[in-house]
Amino acid sequence: MTFKISGAMMRIMIIAAASDTPTPTNLLVFIALIGVAGVWFGARLVFNVRGAVDVALARRRVALELRAQQSGNLSSIETQGLEPSYFRTVGIVISGAGVLLLLVDAIIATH
């Protein structure tokens, strides 16, 4: 890989050497990064790291209160709440999708 710097605006061009394999390396790195981010974010919700579920519930509560104040209907605040198990379920789904992306990425990279 070589770097060329040219021009007054300092343009940087990255030129990669040709490869014998048709594996799209940049795409594999992107998929791996998305998979790692999914696993991290999902695990954060599942295991309530640093109170992530509590923060999400508080944020949801504030949003409902603001919506109720704007509409003038203050009775709907208590009925539209979500349970912590909802956010943990969402975390499980997101973590599972992240693991699946990492698995697919590894399978593509090895073939």
Buried (B, 14 or more C-beta within 10 A) or exposed (E): EEEEEEEEEEEEEEEEEEEEEEEEEEEBEEBBEBBBEBBEBBBBBBEBEEEBBEEBBEEBBEEBEEEBEEEEEEEEBEEEEBEEEBBBEBBBBBBEBBBEBBEBBBEEEEE
